Amino acid sequence: MTKNYYLTALCVFIFLTSNGQAVEKLTVMTYNLLNYRNTTSFCTTSNNNPTGKESNLNTVVAYSQPDILVCQEIGGASAQPVDQLLLNALNINGVTKYSKANYSNNGFSSLVNMVYFDNTKLVLASQDFINKDLSGNNLVRLIDVYRFYYKDPLLNKQSDTVFITVLAAHLKAGQGGSNEIQRKDATAAVMSYIQGNVGDDNVIFCGDLNIYKSQELAYQNLINHSNSTYNFVDPINKPGVWHNTSTFAEYHTQSTHTSSGCFSGGGLDDRFDQILVSNAMMNNADGVNYVPNSYKALGNDGLHFNQAINNGSNNSAPSSIINAMYNLSDHLPVLLEIEIRQNSIGVNESSLNNSQVLFENPVNDILNIRLNPNSLAETSRVLDLQGRMLKECQFNSDVSKVYCEMNVSNLPKGAYLVQITTKDGKLIQQKFLKN
């Protein structure tokens, strides 16, 4: 086979049995870093020293080993803080595996989100953001959208892999009234965006949601949407009033402190930080599966309701980790694990009339499709993930192959579909990546 071409059947995925199929576990973590490199009247370089925060985050990350780290409350005046976090807290002490997305801000918020990821396992295929609610009003902060694909070990031999879309949010803070309305409007915009723009089944929504109870419309928009196809699932499935209720003590994520200042006080009594996942990830429908019982608020042993996390004993993590989290932020990080199924591609030869398809993936400028000479293929099209046709060509043939070439150099970087129509009326399609 020609180097850098991957053999695939654009037809039926035949997966290995559960006993013989390789899987890889990835850890997803969301963490509000409390005004990292953002100075306010109450958070200064004295009581919220950025160098100390970087050291403490490095301690927590080295312990928890997240593959996807979604951060909130990074100073947003420029891209410099997101870069400093990468260089000073993640890729240090011999670690080089973390990459970051591009900096984004709405132009008026002092705080931004950022995702960092293990570049040995994941590639950032594209990113976007949601900046307005459905009435056209500005959101208090951007909701960032990151689309990854998994570096499957078979990617050099096949043309498909697993895609995961991660949405990072820091919703409006505060109880009641307009605060709840702004949160509700933000999550309504999220669900509308997903319906219109996200073609993946594997979707994660996470961050500091500032939601006080499951009855809030912001939360209901996410888990009980009018179109249930797009519903998120809360992995712990613990509805109720999360604020200042001991029943939910083991799920609270704020505050790590009892005394206030830069850090919020009151001890652990709110479940602000959450990770929600799509139905497909709960049901292992598209190559990614939530690992049951893996969801946790790191550093919460369930015994520190209305207390500081380092008050007395806390055996949920080593004391060095507990102290690092105490000194870093008034939030605890939330983690869960997902399993990614490493795919094997098979072919239903009778349905393809023994045709096999060769094409490079990812694609740079030219999508060059080659088929065996006995192929029934007639037309090839490039579609976006919403099914809109972008390119089309007719297959040509010679004595050795059937072929089609399309110039895709003007397409933005991201994921697309190649669709082949056969002479007997069948439609066959597969994803590819445009670099």
LINRAGI-V464773 format. One record per residue. N is the residue number from 0. PSI is psi in whole degrees, -180 to 180 (* if undefined). NEAR is the number of other C-alpha atoms within 8 Angstrom. D_CENTER is the distance of its C-alpha to the mean C-alpha in Angstrom with 2 decimals. Layout:
# LINRAGI-V464773
n=N psi=PSI near=NEAR d_center=D_CENTER
n=N psi=PSI near=NEAR d_center=D_CENTER
This chain:
# LINRAGI-V464773
n=0 psi=144 near=3 d_center=34.74
n=1 psi=138 near=4 d_center=34.13
n=2 psi=143 near=4 d_center=31.85
n=3 psi=7 near=6 d_center=28.21
n=4 psi=145 near=12 d_center=28.58
n=5 psi=134 near=13 d_center=26.71
n=6 psi=126 near=11 d_center=28.52
n=7 psi=155 near=12 d_center=26.89
n=8 psi=119 near=10 d_center=28.24
n=9 psi=66 near=10 d_center=26.85
n=10 psi=-98 near=9 d_center=27.68
n=11 psi=127 near=9 d_center=26.87
n=12 psi=125 near=8 d_center=24.24
n=13 psi=107 near=8 d_center=26.22
n=14 psi=153 near=9 d_center=24.18
n=15 psi=160 near=9 d_center=25.87
n=16 psi=162 near=6 d_center=26.96
n=17 psi=-29 near=5 d_center=25.03
n=18 psi=-31 near=5 d_center=27.67
n=19 psi=-2 near=6 d_center=27.40
n=20 psi=132 near=11 d_center=23.75
n=21 psi=141 near=6 d_center=21.72
n=22 psi=156 near=8 d_center=18.35
n=23 psi=135 near=8 d_center=16.14
n=24 psi=135 near=8 d_center=14.45
n=25 psi=144 near=11 d_center=11.31
n=26 psi=129 near=12 d_center=10.93
n=27 psi=132 near=13 d_center=8.03
n=28 psi=137 near=13 d_center=9.84
n=29 psi=141 near=16 d_center=10.15
n=30 psi=121 near=15 d_center=13.49
n=31 psi=118 near=14 d_center=15.84
n=32 psi=6 near=12 d_center=18.13
n=33 psi=81 near=12 d_center=21.04
n=34 psi=48 near=12 d_center=22.29
n=35 psi=120 near=12 d_center=21.54
n=36 psi=35 near=8 d_center=24.07
n=37 psi=111 near=12 d_center=24.75
n=38 psi=131 near=9 d_center=28.38
n=39 psi=-178 near=6 d_center=29.70
n=40 psi=-25 near=5 d_center=33.06
n=41 psi=-17 near=7 d_center=31.90
n=42 psi=111 near=13 d_center=29.34
n=43 psi=176 near=12 d_center=31.19
n=44 psi=-12 near=8 d_center=31.16
n=45 psi=-48 near=6 d_center=33.63
n=46 psi=2 near=7 d_center=31.85
n=47 psi=54 near=12 d_center=28.26
n=48 psi=124 near=9 d_center=28.91
n=49 psi=-34 near=9 d_center=25.99
n=50 psi=-42 near=6 d_center=27.38
n=51 psi=-38 near=9 d_center=27.54
n=52 psi=-40 near=12 d_center=23.99
n=53 psi=-42 near=11 d_center=22.82
n=54 psi=-42 near=10 d_center=24.98
n=55 psi=-39 near=12 d_center=23.75
n=56 psi=-39 near=13 d_center=20.05
n=57 psi=-39 near=10 d_center=21.02
n=58 psi=-45 near=10 d_center=22.81
n=59 psi=-43 near=11 d_center=19.94
n=60 psi=-40 near=10 d_center=17.46
n=61 psi=-31 near=7 d_center=20.27
n=62 psi=-45 near=7 d_center=20.77
n=63 psi=-21 near=6 d_center=17.32
n=64 psi=57 near=7 d_center=15.92
n=65 psi=142 near=12 d_center=12.15
n=66 psi=-29 near=12 d_center=10.35
n=67 psi=117 near=12 d_center=7.20
n=68 psi=113 near=12 d_center=8.98
n=69 psi=119 near=15 d_center=8.12
n=70 psi=145 near=13 d_center=11.70
n=71 psi=167 near=17 d_center=13.88
n=72 psi=50 near=12 d_center=17.57
n=73 psi=137 near=17 d_center=17.94
n=74 psi=128 near=14 d_center=21.13
n=75 psi=8 near=12 d_center=20.57
n=76 psi=-27 near=7 d_center=23.99
n=77 psi=179 near=6 d_center=22.99
n=78 psi=-9 near=9 d_center=20.49
n=79 psi=-46 near=6 d_center=22.57
n=80 psi=-38 near=12 d_center=20.97
n=81 psi=-33 near=11 d_center=17.47
n=82 psi=-42 near=8 d_center=19.44
n=83 psi=-36 near=9 d_center=21.63
n=84 psi=-41 near=10 d_center=18.94
n=85 psi=-46 near=13 d_center=17.80
n=86 psi=-32 near=9 d_center=21.48
n=87 psi=-15 near=10 d_center=22.97
n=88 psi=-26 near=12 d_center=20.60
n=89 psi=-59 near=12 d_center=18.31
n=90 psi=68 near=12 d_center=20.26
n=91 psi=170 near=9 d_center=23.60
n=92 psi=40 near=4 d_center=26.08
n=93 psi=-6 near=5 d_center=25.59
n=94 psi=133 near=8 d_center=21.78
n=95 psi=6 near=6 d_center=20.52
n=96 psi=-12 near=9 d_center=17.28
n=97 psi=137 near=12 d_center=14.83
n=98 psi=169 near=9 d_center=13.88
n=99 psi=164 near=9 d_center=12.42
n=100 psi=-177 near=10 d_center=11.40
n=101 psi=145 near=4 d_center=14.34
n=102 psi=138 near=7 d_center=15.83
n=103 psi=147 near=8 d_center=15.97
n=104 psi=158 near=10 d_center=18.21
n=105 psi=1 near=8 d_center=20.24
n=106 psi=-14 near=4 d_center=23.46
n=107 psi=-11 near=5 d_center=24.69
n=108 psi=142 near=11 d_center=22.21
n=109 psi=-2 near=8 d_center=22.96
n=110 psi=145 near=13 d_center=19.46
n=111 psi=165 near=14 d_center=16.07
n=112 psi=163 near=16 d_center=12.44
n=113 psi=145 near=13 d_center=11.04
n=114 psi=135 near=12 d_center=8.28
n=115 psi=145 near=13 d_center=10.15
n=116 psi=156 near=13 d_center=9.57
n=117 psi=108 near=12 d_center=12.25
n=118 psi=-4 near=9 d_center=13.75
n=119 psi=-14 near=6 d_center=15.93
n=120 psi=-25 near=9 d_center=13.30
n=121 psi=151 near=11 d_center=10.62
n=122 psi=133 near=9 d_center=11.35
n=123 psi=107 near=10 d_center=9.75
n=124 psi=-36 near=12 d_center=11.40
n=125 psi=165 near=9 d_center=11.27
n=126 psi=158 near=10 d_center=10.33
n=127 psi=-176 near=7 d_center=12.00
n=128 psi=160 near=8 d_center=12.76
n=129 psi=123 near=11 d_center=14.66
n=130 psi=-6 near=10 d_center=17.82
n=131 psi=152 near=11 d_center=20.29
n=132 psi=-178 near=12 d_center=20.98
n=133 psi=-10 near=8 d_center=22.75
n=134 psi=3 near=5 d_center=26.06
n=135 psi=8 near=6 d_center=25.14
n=136 psi=145 near=7 d_center=25.10
n=137 psi=136 near=7 d_center=22.97
n=138 psi=152 near=10 d_center=20.17
n=139 psi=-33 near=7 d_center=20.94
n=140 psi=153 near=13 d_center=17.77
n=141 psi=147 near=15 d_center=15.22
n=142 psi=115 near=12 d_center=12.02
n=143 psi=145 near=12 d_center=9.69
n=144 psi=120 near=12 d_center=7.60
n=145 psi=131 near=14 d_center=5.87
n=146 psi=119 near=12 d_center=6.57
n=147 psi=155 near=13 d_center=7.07
n=148 psi=149 near=12 d_center=10.01
n=149 psi=135 near=11 d_center=11.47
n=150 psi=75 near=10 d_center=14.81
n=151 psi=135 near=10 d_center=16.86
n=152 psi=-22 near=6 d_center=20.30
n=153 psi=7 near=9 d_center=21.90
n=154 psi=-23 near=11 d_center=20.29
n=155 psi=-5 near=9 d_center=23.69
n=156 psi=-5 near=9 d_center=25.45
n=157 psi=166 near=10 d_center=23.42
n=158 psi=21 near=15 d_center=21.59
n=159 psi=151 near=8 d_center=18.57
n=160 psi=-180 near=11 d_center=15.40
n=161 psi=137 near=11 d_center=12.22
n=162 psi=143 near=10 d_center=9.42
n=163 psi=129 near=13 d_center=5.84
n=164 psi=128 near=13 d_center=4.56
n=165 psi=125 near=12 d_center=2.25
n=166 psi=128 near=12 d_center=5.78
n=167 psi=126 near=14 d_center=7.61
n=168 psi=147 near=15 d_center=11.18
n=169 psi=92 near=13 d_center=14.52
n=170 psi=167 near=11 d_center=16.89
n=171 psi=133 near=11 d_center=20.66
n=172 psi=161 near=6 d_center=22.48
n=173 psi=151 near=7 d_center=25.76
n=174 psi=149 near=7 d_center=27.51
n=175 psi=175 near=6 d_center=29.09
n=176 psi=-130 near=6 d_center=30.26
n=177 psi=-26 near=6 d_center=28.50
n=178 psi=-47 near=11 d_center=25.59
n=179 psi=-38 near=14 d_center=24.67
n=180 psi=-43 near=9 d_center=25.33
n=181 psi=-37 near=10 d_center=22.99
n=182 psi=-42 near=12 d_center=20.14
n=183 psi=-43 near=13 d_center=21.15
n=184 psi=-35 near=11 d_center=21.30
n=185 psi=-44 near=13 d_center=17.86
n=186 psi=-29 near=12 d_center=16.21
n=187 psi=-39 near=13 d_center=18.65
n=188 psi=-36 near=12 d_center=17.40
n=189 psi=-48 near=9 d_center=13.78
n=190 psi=-36 near=12 d_center=15.18
n=191 psi=-42 near=8 d_center=17.45
n=192 psi=-44 near=10 d_center=14.90
n=193 psi=-44 near=10 d_center=12.91
n=194 psi=-37 near=8 d_center=16.37
n=195 psi=-18 near=7 d_center=17.49
n=196 psi=-16 near=8 d_center=14.76
n=197 psi=116 near=9 d_center=11.98
n=198 psi=-1 near=7 d_center=13.62
n=199 psi=153 near=8 d_center=11.12
n=200 psi=-28 near=10 d_center=11.82
n=201 psi=102 near=13 d_center=8.68
n=202 psi=137 near=12 d_center=6.62
n=203 psi=133 near=12 d_center=5.22
n=204 psi=123 near=12 d_center=7.21
n=205 psi=167 near=15 d_center=8.17
n=206 psi=-163 near=16 d_center=10.74
n=207 psi=99 near=13 d_center=14.50
n=208 psi=-16 near=13 d_center=15.52
n=209 psi=30 near=12 d_center=19.23
n=210 psi=133 near=10 d_center=20.15
n=211 psi=-22 near=12 d_center=23.44
n=212 psi=156 near=10 d_center=23.87
n=213 psi=-19 near=11 d_center=22.41
n=214 psi=-13 near=9 d_center=25.08
n=215 psi=139 near=11 d_center=23.58
n=216 psi=-29 near=8 d_center=22.89
n=217 psi=-42 near=15 d_center=19.54
n=218 psi=-41 near=12 d_center=18.41
n=219 psi=-34 near=11 d_center=20.50
n=220 psi=-35 near=12 d_center=18.96
n=221 psi=-40 near=12 d_center=15.64
n=222 psi=-17 near=10 d_center=17.28
n=223 psi=54 near=9 d_center=20.51
n=224 psi=155 near=11 d_center=19.94
n=225 psi=-29 near=4 d_center=23.02
n=226 psi=99 near=6 d_center=21.33
n=227 psi=-15 near=7 d_center=20.27
n=228 psi=-32 near=4 d_center=18.49
n=229 psi=6 near=11 d_center=15.43
n=230 psi=142 near=12 d_center=15.78
n=231 psi=162 near=12 d_center=13.22
n=232 psi=135 near=11 d_center=14.64
n=233 psi=112 near=10 d_center=15.22
n=234 psi=-30 near=8 d_center=15.50
n=235 psi=-18 near=6 d_center=18.54
n=236 psi=59 near=6 d_center=20.23
n=237 psi=75 near=5 d_center=22.46
n=238 psi=155 near=8 d_center=23.54
n=239 psi=-169 near=7 d_center=26.10
n=240 psi=107 near=9 d_center=26.95
n=241 psi=-24 near=14 d_center=24.74
n=242 psi=121 near=9 d_center=26.60
n=243 psi=38 near=7 d_center=29.43
n=244 psi=120 near=9 d_center=29.85
n=245 psi=-21 near=7 d_center=30.60
n=246 psi=-32 near=4 d_center=29.57
n=247 psi=27 near=8 d_center=25.90
n=248 psi=-37 near=13 d_center=26.73
n=249 psi=-5 near=9 d_center=24.46
n=250 psi=-4 near=10 d_center=21.31
n=251 psi=147 near=14 d_center=22.17
n=252 psi=-7 near=17 d_center=20.20
n=253 psi=138 near=14 d_center=22.62
n=254 psi=152 near=17 d_center=25.07
n=255 psi=-13 near=17 d_center=25.68
n=256 psi=159 near=16 d_center=29.07
n=257 psi=-36 near=12 d_center=32.12
n=258 psi=148 near=9 d_center=33.70
n=259 psi=165 near=9 d_center=32.23
n=260 psi=-115 near=8 d_center=32.29
n=261 psi=-44 near=9 d_center=29.27
n=262 psi=137 near=11 d_center=27.59
n=263 psi=150 near=12 d_center=27.71
n=264 psi=-169 near=12 d_center=30.23
n=265 psi=-10 near=13 d_center=31.09
n=266 psi=-178 near=16 d_center=29.31
n=267 psi=114 near=17 d_center=26.54
n=268 psi=11 near=17 d_center=26.77
n=269 psi=143 near=12 d_center=23.60
n=270 psi=70 near=14 d_center=20.25
n=271 psi=-35 near=12 d_center=18.35
n=272 psi=126 near=17 d_center=15.08
n=273 psi=158 near=11 d_center=12.99
n=274 psi=120 near=14 d_center=9.96
n=275 psi=149 near=11 d_center=10.42
n=276 psi=157 near=15 d_center=9.49
n=277 psi=160 near=14 d_center=11.07
n=278 psi=-39 near=10 d_center=14.58
n=279 psi=-36 near=12 d_center=13.97
n=280 psi=-27 near=15 d_center=11.95
n=281 psi=-27 near=11 d_center=14.83
n=282 psi=7 near=8 d_center=17.36
n=283 psi=46 near=10 d_center=16.23
n=284 psi=-21 near=10 d_center=16.88
n=285 psi=47 near=9 d_center=14.93
n=286 psi=-5 near=10 d_center=14.68
n=287 psi=134 near=14 d_center=12.01
n=288 psi=129 near=13 d_center=13.51
n=289 psi=131 near=14 d_center=12.92
n=290 psi=116 near=9 d_center=15.65
n=291 psi=139 near=5 d_center=18.21
n=292 psi=17 near=5 d_center=19.20
n=293 psi=-11 near=9 d_center=16.57
n=294 psi=131 near=11 d_center=15.33
n=295 psi=154 near=8 d_center=17.25
n=296 psi=108 near=13 d_center=18.00
n=297 psi=128 near=10 d_center=19.12
n=298 psi=-2 near=12 d_center=22.72
n=299 psi=112 near=15 d_center=23.62
n=300 psi=3 near=9 d_center=26.46
n=301 psi=2 near=8 d_center=27.34
n=302 psi=12 near=7 d_center=30.65
n=303 psi=38 near=13 d_center=30.01
n=304 psi=127 near=10 d_center=30.04
n=305 psi=26 near=10 d_center=31.26
n=306 psi=162 near=12 d_center=31.62
n=307 psi=148 near=14 d_center=30.17
n=308 psi=-20 near=14 d_center=28.03
n=309 psi=18 near=9 d_center=30.64
n=310 psi=117 near=8 d_center=33.59
n=311 psi=-141 near=4 d_center=35.64
n=312 psi=145 near=5 d_center=33.89
n=313 psi=101 near=13 d_center=30.21
n=314 psi=13 near=7 d_center=29.69
n=315 psi=-17 near=8 d_center=26.00
n=316 psi=162 near=9 d_center=25.41
n=317 psi=151 near=7 d_center=27.89
n=318 psi=-32 near=8 d_center=29.71
n=319 psi=-34 near=6 d_center=28.46
n=320 psi=-44 near=12 d_center=24.83
n=321 psi=-47 near=13 d_center=26.01
n=322 psi=-36 near=9 d_center=27.96
n=323 psi=-43 near=12 d_center=25.23
n=324 psi=-38 near=14 d_center=22.93
n=325 psi=-43 near=13 d_center=26.03
n=326 psi=-19 near=8 d_center=26.85
n=327 psi=-45 near=12 d_center=23.42
n=328 psi=163 near=12 d_center=22.30
n=329 psi=3 near=13 d_center=23.40
n=330 psi=153 near=13 d_center=20.04
n=331 psi=148 near=17 d_center=18.92
n=332 psi=149 near=12 d_center=15.51
n=333 psi=137 near=15 d_center=13.81
n=334 psi=153 near=14 d_center=12.52
n=335 psi=166 near=13 d_center=11.99
n=336 psi=146 near=12 d_center=12.22
n=337 psi=150 near=12 d_center=11.20
n=338 psi=132 near=12 d_center=13.69
n=339 psi=127 near=12 d_center=13.35
n=340 psi=122 near=10 d_center=16.62
n=341 psi=113 near=13 d_center=18.28
n=342 psi=152 near=11 d_center=19.99
n=343 psi=134 near=9 d_center=23.62
n=344 psi=132 near=11 d_center=25.00
n=345 psi=178 near=10 d_center=28.37
n=346 psi=134 near=10 d_center=30.68
n=347 psi=93 near=8 d_center=32.88
n=348 psi=-32 near=8 d_center=35.69
n=349 psi=-37 near=6 d_center=37.98
n=350 psi=-22 near=6 d_center=35.57
n=351 psi=5 near=11 d_center=35.07
n=352 psi=44 near=9 d_center=38.73
n=353 psi=14 near=9 d_center=37.85
n=354 psi=144 near=12 d_center=35.86
n=355 psi=146 near=12 d_center=33.14
n=356 psi=133 near=12 d_center=30.85
n=357 psi=129 near=11 d_center=30.16
n=358 psi=154 near=12 d_center=27.75
n=359 psi=140 near=12 d_center=25.83
n=360 psi=120 near=10 d_center=22.06
n=361 psi=164 near=8 d_center=20.39
n=362 psi=141 near=11 d_center=22.97
n=363 psi=-80 near=9 d_center=24.40
n=364 psi=-34 near=8 d_center=27.19
n=365 psi=122 near=10 d_center=28.90
n=366 psi=109 near=12 d_center=27.60
n=367 psi=104 near=10 d_center=30.52
n=368 psi=131 near=11 d_center=30.90
n=369 psi=135 near=11 d_center=33.72
n=370 psi=162 near=12 d_center=35.14
n=371 psi=153 near=11 d_center=38.13
n=372 psi=-19 near=11 d_center=41.37
n=373 psi=13 near=7 d_center=41.74
n=374 psi=149 near=12 d_center=38.49
n=375 psi=7 near=10 d_center=38.74
n=376 psi=144 near=10 d_center=36.04
n=377 psi=-51 near=10 d_center=37.21
n=378 psi=144 near=11 d_center=34.51
n=379 psi=140 near=14 d_center=31.07
n=380 psi=152 near=12 d_center=28.65
n=381 psi=128 near=12 d_center=25.34
n=382 psi=152 near=14 d_center=23.20
n=383 psi=178 near=11 d_center=20.07
n=384 psi=-8 near=11 d_center=17.46
n=385 psi=4 near=8 d_center=19.52
n=386 psi=9 near=6 d_center=22.56
n=387 psi=131 near=7 d_center=24.48
n=388 psi=132 near=9 d_center=26.76
n=389 psi=-35 near=8 d_center=26.57
n=390 psi=157 near=9 d_center=28.92
n=391 psi=145 near=10 d_center=31.61
n=392 psi=155 near=10 d_center=34.22
n=393 psi=143 near=8 d_center=36.97
n=394 psi=137 near=11 d_center=37.33
n=395 psi=169 near=7 d_center=40.34
n=396 psi=153 near=9 d_center=42.11
n=397 psi=-167 near=7 d_center=44.55
n=398 psi=-22 near=5 d_center=46.21
n=399 psi=-16 near=7 d_center=43.25
n=400 psi=164 near=10 d_center=40.09
n=401 psi=133 near=13 d_center=38.57
n=402 psi=159 near=11 d_center=36.29
n=403 psi=134 near=12 d_center=34.35
n=404 psi=135 near=9 d_center=32.94
n=405 psi=133 near=10 d_center=30.81
n=406 psi=115 near=8 d_center=30.13
n=407 psi=19 near=11 d_center=26.49
n=408 psi=-26 near=7 d_center=26.76
n=409 psi=0 near=6 d_center=26.41
n=410 psi=139 near=6 d_center=23.05
n=411 psi=155 near=5 d_center=20.06
n=412 psi=136 near=9 d_center=17.63
n=413 psi=-161 near=9 d_center=15.06
n=414 psi=143 near=11 d_center=15.34
n=415 psi=174 near=12 d_center=18.53
n=416 psi=138 near=12 d_center=20.80
n=417 psi=129 near=12 d_center=24.23
n=418 psi=128 near=12 d_center=26.65
n=419 psi=130 near=12 d_center=30.07
n=420 psi=128 near=12 d_center=32.98
n=421 psi=164 near=12 d_center=35.72
n=422 psi=-19 near=8 d_center=39.41
n=423 psi=15 near=5 d_center=39.53
n=424 psi=4 near=6 d_center=36.98
n=425 psi=148 near=7 d_center=33.84
n=426 psi=128 near=8 d_center=30.39
n=427 psi=130 near=10 d_center=28.08
n=428 psi=158 near=10 d_center=24.64
n=429 psi=153 near=10 d_center=21.82
n=430 psi=151 near=10 d_center=18.71
n=431 psi=162 near=13 d_center=19.16
n=432 psi=134 near=12 d_center=17.49
n=433 psi=121 near=14 d_center=19.38
n=434 psi=* near=7 d_center=19.55
